[in-house]
Amino acid sequence: MMKISGRNKLQATVKEVIKGAVMAKVVMDYKGEVPVAAITTDSVDDLNLKPGDQVTALVKATEMMVIKE
């Protein structure tokens, strides 16, 4: 089993893969929310990503914003 230091892991299902020339959008379902990852088309091909696949989305961020209305 692979270990990783990141803590923001989302167990999600791939809904759609939209491939461009270099980059791709991976649209996922996470508990009714729809996170979208932008990754290279090479990565999509290497992972053989397709709708219905169970994946882990790892969120890496160096900043967090807070909004109050």
DRENROZA-746355 format. One record per residue: residue in three letters; x, y, z of N, C-alpha, C in turn. Coordinates in nm, 3 decimals. Each point is the difference from the previous one (the first is absolute). Last residue first. Layout:
N
<rec><type>ALA</type><n_c1>X</n_c1><n_c2>Y</n_c2><n_c3>Z</n_c3><ca_c1>X</ca_c1><ca_c2>Y</ca_c2><ca_c3>Z</ca_c3><c_c1>X</c_c1><c_c2>Y</c_c2><c_c3>Z</c_c3></rec>
...
END
This chain:
69
<rec><type>GLU</type><n_c1>-1.973</n_c1><n_c2>3.666</n_c2><n_c3>0.434</n_c3><ca_c1>-0.093</ca_c1><ca_c2>0.095</ca_c2><ca_c3>-0.060</ca_c3><c_c1>-0.088</c_c1><c_c2>0.060</c_c2><c_c3>0.106</c_c3></rec>
<rec><type>LYS</type><n_c1>0.512</n_c1><n_c2>-0.247</n_c2><n_c3>-0.052</n_c3><ca_c1>-0.116</ca_c1><ca_c2>0.020</ca_c2><ca_c3>0.085</ca_c3><c_c1>-0.088</c_c1><c_c2>0.104</c_c2><c_c3>-0.066</c_c3></rec>
<rec><type>ILE</type><n_c1>0.448</n_c1><n_c2>-0.359</n_c2><n_c3>-0.105</n_c3><ca_c1>-0.091</ca_c1><ca_c2>0.103</ca_c2><ca_c3>-0.047</ca_c3><c_c1>-0.117</c_c1><c_c2>0.009</c_c2><c_c3>0.098</c_c3></rec>
<rec><type>VAL</type><n_c1>0.543</n_c1><n_c2>-0.204</n_c2><n_c3>-0.049</n_c3><ca_c1>-0.124</ca_c1><ca_c2>0.000</ca_c2><ca_c3>0.078</ca_c3><c_c1>-0.084</c_c1><c_c2>0.118</c_c2><c_c3>-0.050</c_c3></rec>
<rec><type>MET</type><n_c1>0.441</n_c1><n_c2>-0.335</n_c2><n_c3>-0.189</n_c3><ca_c1>-0.069</ca_c1><ca_c2>0.127</ca_c2><ca_c3>0.010</ca_c3><c_c1>-0.126</c_c1><c_c2>-0.016</c_c2><c_c3>0.083</c_c3></rec>
<rec><type>MET</type><n_c1>0.513</n_c1><n_c2>-0.251</n_c2><n_c3>-0.068</n_c3><ca_c1>-0.142</ca_c1><ca_c2>-0.018</ca_c2><ca_c3>0.024</ca_c3><c_c1>-0.062</c_c1><c_c2>0.137</c_c2><c_c3>0.014</c_c3></rec>
<rec><type>GLU</type><n_c1>0.483</n_c1><n_c2>-0.250</n_c2><n_c3>-0.220</n_c3><ca_c1>-0.075</ca_c1><ca_c2>0.110</ca_c2><ca_c3>0.059</ca_c3><c_c1>-0.143</c_c1><c_c2>-0.043</c_c2><c_c3>0.027</c_c3></rec>
<rec><type>THR</type><n_c1>0.320</n_c1><n_c2>-0.282</n_c2><n_c3>-0.204</n_c3><ca_c1>0.092</ca_c1><ca_c2>0.073</ca_c2><ca_c3>0.089</ca_c3><c_c1>-0.070</c_c1><c_c2>0.116</c_c2><c_c3>0.068</c_c3></rec>
<rec><type>ALA</type><n_c1>-0.160</n_c1><n_c2>-0.509</n_c2><n_c3>-0.208</n_c3><ca_c1>-0.016</ca_c1><ca_c2>0.145</ca_c2><ca_c3>-0.004</ca_c3><c_c1>0.099</c_c1><c_c2>0.064</c_c2><c_c3>0.097</c_c3></rec>
<rec><type>LYS</type><n_c1>-0.198</n_c1><n_c2>-0.491</n_c2><n_c3>-0.234</n_c3><ca_c1>0.123</ca_c1><ca_c2>0.062</ca_c2><ca_c3>0.047</ca_c3><c_c1>-0.015</c_c1><c_c2>0.151</c_c2><c_c3>-0.016</c_c3></rec>
<rec><type>VAL</type><n_c1>-0.309</n_c1><n_c2>-0.484</n_c2><n_c3>0.002</n_c3><ca_c1>-0.003</ca_c1><ca_c2>0.145</ca_c2><ca_c3>-0.012</ca_c3><c_c1>0.127</c_c1><c_c2>0.055</c_c2><c_c3>0.061</c_c3></rec>
<rec><type>LEU</type><n_c1>-0.167</n_c1><n_c2>-0.486</n_c2><n_c3>-0.227</n_c3><ca_c1>0.084</ca_c1><ca_c2>0.059</ca_c2><ca_c3>0.104</ca_c3><c_c1>0.006</c_c1><c_c2>0.150</c_c2><c_c3>-0.024</c_c3></rec>
<rec><type>ALA</type><n_c1>-0.334</n_c1><n_c2>-0.439</n_c2><n_c3>-0.132</n_c3><ca_c1>0.043</ca_c1><ca_c2>0.134</ca_c2><ca_c3>-0.041</ca_c3><c_c1>0.078</c_c1><c_c2>0.058</c_c2><c_c3>0.118</c_c3></rec>
<rec><type>THR</type><n_c1>-0.123</n_c1><n_c2>-0.518</n_c2><n_c3>-0.167</n_c3><ca_c1>0.024</ca_c1><ca_c2>0.086</ca_c2><ca_c3>0.113</ca_c3><c_c1>0.050</c_c1><c_c2>0.133</c_c2><c_c3>-0.054</c_c3></rec>
<rec><type>VAL</type><n_c1>-0.336</n_c1><n_c2>-0.395</n_c2><n_c3>-0.238</n_c3><ca_c1>0.131</ca_c1><ca_c2>0.065</ca_c2><ca_c3>0.011</ca_c3><c_c1>0.011</c_c1><c_c2>0.072</c_c2><c_c3>0.134</c_c3></rec>
<rec><type>GLN</type><n_c1>-0.310</n_c1><n_c2>-0.362</n_c2><n_c3>-0.343</n_c3><ca_c1>0.014</ca_c1><ca_c2>0.047</ca_c2><ca_c3>0.138</ca_c3><c_c1>0.142</c_c1><c_c2>0.054</c_c2><c_c3>0.015</c_c3></rec>
<rec><type>ASP</type><n_c1>-0.305</n_c1><n_c2>-0.043</n_c2><n_c3>-0.470</n_c3><ca_c1>0.117</ca_c1><ca_c2>-0.039</ca_c2><ca_c3>0.079</ca_c3><c_c1>-0.007</c_c1><c_c2>0.060</c_c2><c_c3>0.140</c_c3></rec>
<rec><type>GLY</type><n_c1>-0.318</n_c1><n_c2>0.097</n_c2><n_c3>-0.352</n_c3><ca_c1>-0.031</ca_c1><ca_c2>-0.115</ca_c2><ca_c3>0.084</ca_c3><c_c1>0.117</c_c1><c_c2>-0.046</c_c2><c_c3>0.086</c_c3></rec>
<rec><type>PRO</type><n_c1>0.093</n_c1><n_c2>0.260</n_c2><n_c3>-0.460</n_c3><ca_c1>-0.116</ca_c1><ca_c2>0.014</ca_c2><ca_c3>0.087</ca_c3><c_c1>-0.030</c_c1><c_c2>-0.130</c_c2><c_c3>0.075</c_c3></rec>
<rec><type>LYS</type><n_c1>0.503</n_c1><n_c2>0.061</n_c2><n_c3>-0.136</n_c3><ca_c1>-0.126</ca_c1><ca_c2>-0.003</ca_c2><ca_c3>-0.075</ca_c3><c_c1>-0.116</c_c1><c_c2>0.014</c_c2><c_c3>0.097</c_c3></rec>
<rec><type>LEU</type><n_c1>0.594</n_c1><n_c2>-0.017</n_c2><n_c3>-0.054</n_c3><ca_c1>-0.119</ca_c1><ca_c2>0.052</ca_c2><ca_c3>0.067</ca_c3><c_c1>-0.120</c_c1><c_c2>-0.001</c_c2><c_c3>-0.092</c_c3></rec>
<rec><type>ASN</type><n_c1>0.498</n_c1><n_c2>-0.165</n_c2><n_c3>0.005</n_c3><ca_c1>-0.113</ca_c1><ca_c2>-0.059</ca_c2><ca_c3>-0.072</ca_c3><c_c1>-0.133</c_c1><c_c2>0.042</c_c2><c_c3>0.065</c_c3></rec>
<rec><type>LEU</type><n_c1>0.470</n_c1><n_c2>0.131</n_c2><n_c3>0.100</n_c3><ca_c1>-0.090</ca_c1><ca_c2>-0.054</ca_c2><ca_c3>0.101</ca_c3><c_c1>-0.120</c_c1><c_c2>-0.072</c_c2><c_c3>-0.062</c_c3></rec>
<rec><type>ASP</type><n_c1>0.317</n_c1><n_c2>0.207</n_c2><n_c3>-0.285</n_c3><ca_c1>0.078</ca_c1><ca_c2>-0.088</ca_c2><ca_c3>0.088</ca_c3><c_c1>-0.088</c_c1><c_c2>-0.068</c_c2><c_c3>0.104</c_c3></rec>
<rec><type>ASP</type><n_c1>-0.194</n_c1><n_c2>0.331</n_c2><n_c3>-0.283</n_c3><ca_c1>0.031</ca_c1><ca_c2>-0.122</ca_c2><ca_c3>-0.073</ca_c3><c_c1>0.075</c_c1><c_c2>-0.100</c_c2><c_c3>0.088</c_c3></rec>
<rec><type>VAL</type><n_c1>-0.089</n_c1><n_c2>0.423</n_c2><n_c3>0.179</n_c3><ca_c1>-0.128</ca_c1><ca_c2>-0.069</ca_c2><ca_c3>-0.023</ca_c3><c_c1>0.026</c_c1><c_c2>-0.133</c_c2><c_c3>-0.069</c_c3></rec>
<rec><type>SER</type><n_c1>0.369</n_c1><n_c2>0.280</n_c2><n_c3>0.049</n_c3><ca_c1>-0.039</ca_c1><ca_c2>-0.060</ca_c2><ca_c3>0.128</ca_c3><c_c1>-0.132</c_c1><c_c2>-0.075</c_c2><c_c3>-0.012</c_c3></rec>
<rec><type>ASP</type><n_c1>0.149</n_c1><n_c2>0.244</n_c2><n_c3>-0.373</n_c3><ca_c1>0.089</ca_c1><ca_c2>-0.115</ca_c2><ca_c3>0.023</ca_c3><c_c1>-0.036</c_c1><c_c2>-0.071</c_c2><c_c3>0.130</c_c3></rec>
<rec><type>THR</type><n_c1>-0.213</n_c1><n_c2>0.403</n_c2><n_c3>-0.105</n_c3><ca_c1>-0.060</ca_c1><ca_c2>-0.112</ca_c2><ca_c3>-0.072</ca_c3><c_c1>0.088</c_c1><c_c2>-0.124</c_c2><c_c3>0.013</c_c3></rec>
<rec><type>THR</type><n_c1>0.014</n_c1><n_c2>0.365</n_c2><n_c3>0.394</n_c3><ca_c1>0.044</ca_c1><ca_c2>-0.018</ca_c2><ca_c3>-0.139</ca_c3><c_c1>-0.072</c_c1><c_c2>-0.117</c_c2><c_c3>-0.065</c_c3></rec>
<rec><type>ILE</type><n_c1>-0.256</n_c1><n_c2>0.275</n_c2><n_c3>0.380</n_c3><ca_c1>0.124</ca_c1><ca_c2>-0.077</ca_c2><ca_c3>-0.006</ca_c3><c_c1>0.039</c_c1><c_c2>-0.017</c_c2><c_c3>-0.147</c_c3></rec>
<rec><type>ALA</type><n_c1>-0.376</n_c1><n_c2>0.243</n_c2><n_c3>0.361</n_c3><ca_c1>0.065</ca_c1><ca_c2>0.026</ca_c2><ca_c3>-0.128</ca_c3><c_c1>0.135</c_c1><c_c2>-0.071</c_c2><c_c3>0.004</c_c3></rec>
<rec><type>ALA</type><n_c1>-0.496</n_c1><n_c2>-0.075</n_c2><n_c3>0.278</n_c3><ca_c1>0.147</ca_c1><ca_c2>0.006</ca_c2><ca_c3>0.000</ca_c3><c_c1>0.048</c_c1><c_c2>0.030</c_c2><c_c3>-0.142</c_c3></rec>
<rec><type>VAL</type><n_c1>-0.475</n_c1><n_c2>0.061</n_c2><n_c3>0.316</n_c3><ca_c1>0.057</ca_c1><ca_c2>-0.016</ca_c2><ca_c3>-0.134</ca_c3><c_c1>0.151</c_c1><c_c2>0.016</c_c2><c_c3>0.011</c_c3></rec>
<rec><type>PRO</type><n_c1>-0.473</n_c1><n_c2>-0.114</n_c2><n_c3>0.336</n_c3><ca_c1>0.135</ca_c1><ca_c2>0.054</ca_c2><ca_c3>-0.017</ca_c3><c_c1>0.050</c_c1><c_c2>-0.030</c_c2><c_c3>-0.141</c_c3></rec>
<rec><type>VAL</type><n_c1>-0.487</n_c1><n_c2>-0.002</n_c2><n_c3>0.235</n_c3><ca_c1>0.062</ca_c1><ca_c2>-0.028</ca_c2><ca_c3>-0.129</ca_c3><c_c1>0.138</c_c1><c_c2>0.067</c_c2><c_c3>-0.009</c_c3></rec>
<rec><type>GLU</type><n_c1>-0.394</n_c1><n_c2>-0.215</n_c2><n_c3>0.390</n_c3><ca_c1>0.076</ca_c1><ca_c2>0.116</ca_c2><ca_c3>-0.047</ca_c3><c_c1>0.076</c_c1><c_c2>-0.040</c_c2><c_c3>-0.127</c_c3></rec>
<rec><type>GLY</type><n_c1>-0.248</n_c1><n_c2>-0.325</n_c2><n_c3>0.240</n_c3><ca_c1>-0.091</ca_c1><ca_c2>0.096</ca_c2><ca_c3>-0.061</ca_c3><c_c1>0.065</c_c1><c_c2>0.130</c_c2><c_c3>-0.046</c_c3></rec>
<rec><type>LYS</type><n_c1>0.260</n_c1><n_c2>-0.352</n_c2><n_c3>0.201</n_c3><ca_c1>-0.114</ca_c1><ca_c2>0.023</ca_c2><ca_c3>0.090</ca_c3><c_c1>-0.095</c_c1><c_c2>0.107</c_c2><c_c3>-0.053</c_c3></rec>
<rec><type>TYR</type><n_c1>0.359</n_c1><n_c2>-0.046</n_c2><n_c3>-0.309</n_c3><ca_c1>0.041</ca_c1><ca_c2>-0.024</ca_c2><ca_c3>0.138</ca_c3><c_c1>-0.116</c_c1><c_c2>0.038</c_c2><c_c3>0.090</c_c3></rec>
<rec><type>ASP</type><n_c1>0.143</n_c1><n_c2>-0.083</n_c2><n_c3>-0.556</n_c3><ca_c1>-0.110</ca_c1><ca_c2>0.013</ca_c2><ca_c3>0.096</ca_c3><c_c1>0.056</c_c1><c_c2>-0.037</c_c2><c_c3>0.137</c_c3></rec>
<rec><type>MET</type><n_c1>0.253</n_c1><n_c2>0.209</n_c2><n_c3>-0.474</n_c3><ca_c1>-0.026</ca_c1><ca_c2>-0.108</ca_c2><ca_c3>0.095</ca_c3><c_c1>-0.125</c_c1><c_c2>0.027</c_c2><c_c3>0.080</c_c3></rec>
<rec><type>VAL</type><n_c1>0.317</n_c1><n_c2>0.134</n_c2><n_c3>-0.473</n_c3><ca_c1>-0.116</ca_c1><ca_c2>0.040</ca_c2><ca_c3>0.079</ca_c3><c_c1>-0.037</c_c1><c_c2>-0.119</c_c2><c_c3>0.088</c_c3></rec>
<rec><type>VAL</type><n_c1>0.445</n_c1><n_c2>0.180</n_c2><n_c3>-0.279</n_c3><ca_c1>-0.058</ca_c1><ca_c2>-0.121</ca_c2><ca_c3>0.056</ca_c3><c_c1>-0.110</c_c1><c_c2>0.044</c_c2><c_c3>0.096</c_c3></rec>
<rec><type>LYS</type><n_c1>0.288</n_c1><n_c2>0.220</n_c2><n_c3>-0.442</n_c3><ca_c1>-0.079</ca_c1><ca_c2>0.023</ca_c2><ca_c3>0.121</ca_c3><c_c1>-0.057</c_c1><c_c2>-0.134</c_c2><c_c3>0.042</c_c3></rec>
<rec><type>ALA</type><n_c1>0.468</n_c1><n_c2>0.130</n_c2><n_c3>-0.298</n_c3><ca_c1>-0.131</ca_c1><ca_c2>-0.063</ca_c2><ca_c3>0.009</ca_c3><c_c1>-0.067</c_c1><c_c2>0.043</c_c2><c_c3>0.129</c_c3></rec>
<rec><type>MET</type><n_c1>0.438</n_c1><n_c2>0.155</n_c2><n_c3>-0.373</n_c3><ca_c1>-0.060</ca_c1><ca_c2>-0.013</ca_c2><ca_c3>0.132</ca_c3><c_c1>-0.137</c_c1><c_c2>-0.067</c_c2><c_c3>-0.009</c_c3></rec>
<rec><type>VAL</type><n_c1>0.257</n_c1><n_c2>0.060</n_c2><n_c3>-0.396</n_c3><ca_c1>0.106</ca_c1><ca_c2>-0.020</ca_c2><ca_c3>0.100</ca_c3><c_c1>-0.059</c_c1><c_c2>-0.029</c_c2><c_c3>0.138</c_c3></rec>
<rec><type>ALA</type><n_c1>-0.287</n_c1><n_c2>0.045</n_c2><n_c3>-0.384</n_c3><ca_c1>0.126</ca_c1><ca_c2>-0.036</ca_c2><ca_c3>-0.065</ca_c3><c_c1>0.108</c_c1><c_c2>-0.035</c_c2><c_c3>0.101</c_c3></rec>
<rec><type>GLY</type><n_c1>-0.476</n_c1><n_c2>-0.069</n_c2><n_c3>0.190</n_c3><ca_c1>0.043</ca_c1><ca_c2>0.099</ca_c2><ca_c3>-0.096</ca_c3><c_c1>0.131</c_c1><c_c2>-0.048</c_c2><c_c3>-0.062</c_c3></rec>
<rec><type>LYS</type><n_c1>-0.437</n_c1><n_c2>-0.253</n_c2><n_c3>0.281</n_c3><ca_c1>0.139</ca_c1><ca_c2>0.011</ca_c2><ca_c3>-0.042</ca_c3><c_c1>0.019</c_c1><c_c2>0.111</c_c2><c_c3>-0.103</c_c3></rec>
<rec><type>ILE</type><n_c1>-0.342</n_c1><n_c2>-0.175</n_c2><n_c3>0.412</n_c3><ca_c1>-0.003</ca_c1><ca_c2>0.088</ca_c2><ca_c3>-0.117</ca_c3><c_c1>0.144</c_c1><c_c2>0.028</c_c2><c_c3>-0.040</c_c3></rec>
<rec><type>VAL</type><n_c1>-0.316</n_c1><n_c2>-0.361</n_c2><n_c3>0.315</n_c3><ca_c1>0.137</ca_c1><ca_c2>0.040</ca_c2><ca_c3>-0.033</ca_c3><c_c1>-0.007</c_c1><c_c2>0.079</c_c2><c_c3>-0.130</c_c3></rec>
<rec><type>GLU</type><n_c1>-0.364</n_c1><n_c2>-0.159</n_c2><n_c3>0.429</n_c3><ca_c1>0.029</ca_c1><ca_c2>0.037</ca_c2><ca_c3>-0.139</ca_c3><c_c1>0.147</c_c1><c_c2>0.035</c_c2><c_c3>-0.012</c_c3></rec>
<rec><type>LYS</type><n_c1>-0.185</n_c1><n_c2>-0.187</n_c2><n_c3>0.404</n_c3><ca_c1>-0.125</ca_c1><ca_c2>0.018</ca_c2><ca_c3>-0.075</ca_c3><c_c1>0.027</c_c1><c_c2>0.021</c_c2><c_c3>-0.148</c_c3></rec>
<rec><type>VAL</type><n_c1>0.262</n_c1><n_c2>-0.243</n_c2><n_c3>0.448</n_c3><ca_c1>0.016</ca_c1><ca_c2>0.079</ca_c2><ca_c3>-0.123</ca_c3><c_c1>-0.134</c_c1><c_c2>0.003</c_c2><c_c3>-0.073</c_c3></rec>
<rec><type>THR</type><n_c1>0.061</n_c1><n_c2>-0.052</n_c2><n_c3>0.539</n_c3><ca_c1>-0.029</ca_c1><ca_c2>-0.077</ca_c2><ca_c3>-0.121</ca_c3><c_c1>0.015</c_c1><c_c2>0.092</c_c2><c_c3>-0.120</c_c3></rec>
<rec><type>ALA</type><n_c1>0.230</n_c1><n_c2>0.003</n_c2><n_c3>0.533</n_c3><ca_c1>-0.097</ca_c1><ca_c2>0.051</ca_c2><ca_c3>-0.096</ca_c3><c_c1>-0.019</c_c1><c_c2>-0.098</c_c2><c_c3>-0.116</c_c3></rec>
<rec><type>GLN</type><n_c1>0.241</n_c1><n_c2>0.135</n_c2><n_c3>0.510</n_c3><ca_c1>-0.035</ca_c1><ca_c2>-0.121</ca_c2><ca_c3>-0.075</ca_c3><c_c1>-0.115</c_c1><c_c2>0.037</c_c2><c_c3>-0.093</c_c3></rec>
<rec><type>LEU</type><n_c1>0.384</n_c1><n_c2>0.326</n_c2><n_c3>0.221</n_c3><ca_c1>-0.142</ca_c1><ca_c2>-0.020</ca_c2><ca_c3>-0.026</ca_c3><c_c1>-0.019</c_c1><c_c2>-0.127</c_c2><c_c3>-0.081</c_c3></rec>
<rec><type>LYS</type><n_c1>0.389</n_c1><n_c2>0.273</n_c2><n_c3>0.340</n_c3><ca_c1>-0.027</ca_c1><ca_c2>-0.103</ca_c2><ca_c3>-0.099</ca_c3><c_c1>-0.150</c_c1><c_c2>-0.022</c_c2><c_c3>-0.012</c_c3></rec>
<rec><type>ASN</type><n_c1>0.375</n_c1><n_c2>0.305</n_c2><n_c3>0.254</n_c3><ca_c1>-0.125</ca_c1><ca_c2>0.038</ca_c2><ca_c3>-0.066</ca_c3><c_c1>-0.030</c_c1><c_c2>-0.097</c_c2><c_c3>-0.114</c_c3></rec>
<rec><type>ARG</type><n_c1>0.404</n_c1><n_c2>-0.012</n_c2><n_c3>0.268</n_c3><ca_c1>-0.114</ca_c1><ca_c2>-0.037</ca_c2><ca_c3>0.083</ca_c3><c_c1>-0.134</c_c1><c_c2>0.028</c_c2><c_c3>-0.067</c_c3></rec>
<rec><type>GLY</type><n_c1>0.557</n_c1><n_c2>-0.118</n_c2><n_c3>-0.140</n_c3><ca_c1>-0.117</ca_c1><ca_c2>0.087</ca_c2><ca_c3>-0.017</ca_c3><c_c1>-0.118</c_c1><c_c2>-0.050</c_c2><c_c3>0.081</c_c3></rec>
<rec><type>SER</type><n_c1>0.427</n_c1><n_c2>-0.235</n_c2><n_c3>-0.050</n_c3><ca_c1>-0.012</ca_c1><ca_c2>0.091</ca_c2><ca_c3>0.113</ca_c3><c_c1>-0.123</c_c1><c_c2>0.090</c_c2><c_c3>-0.008</c_c3></rec>
<rec><type>ILE</type><n_c1>0.063</n_c1><n_c2>-0.521</n_c2><n_c3>-0.184</n_c3><ca_c1>0.023</ca_c1><ca_c2>0.137</ca_c2><ca_c3>-0.044</ca_c3><c_c1>-0.025</c_c1><c_c2>0.094</c_c2><c_c3>0.118</c_c3></rec>
<rec><type>LYS</type><n_c1>0.068</n_c1><n_c2>-0.566</n_c2><n_c3>-0.173</n_c3><ca_c1>-0.025</ca_c1><ca_c2>0.098</ca_c2><ca_c3>0.106</ca_c3><c_c1>0.034</c_c1><c_c2>0.138</c_c2><c_c3>-0.055</c_c3></rec>
<rec><type>MET</type><n_c1>-0.146</n_c1><n_c2>-0.513</n_c2><n_c3>-0.220</n_c3><ca_c1>0.075</ca_c1><ca_c2>0.125</ca_c2><ca_c3>-0.009</ca_c3><c_c1>-0.038</c_c1><c_c2>0.091</c_c2><c_c3>0.116</c_c3></rec>
<rec><type>MET</type><n_c1>-0.009</n_c1><n_c2>-0.554</n_c2><n_c3>-0.021</n_c3><ca_c1>-0.084</ca_c1><ca_c2>0.119</ca_c2><ca_c3>0.000</ca_c3><c_c1>0.088</c_c1><c_c2>0.124</c_c2><c_c3>0.000</c_c3></rec>
END
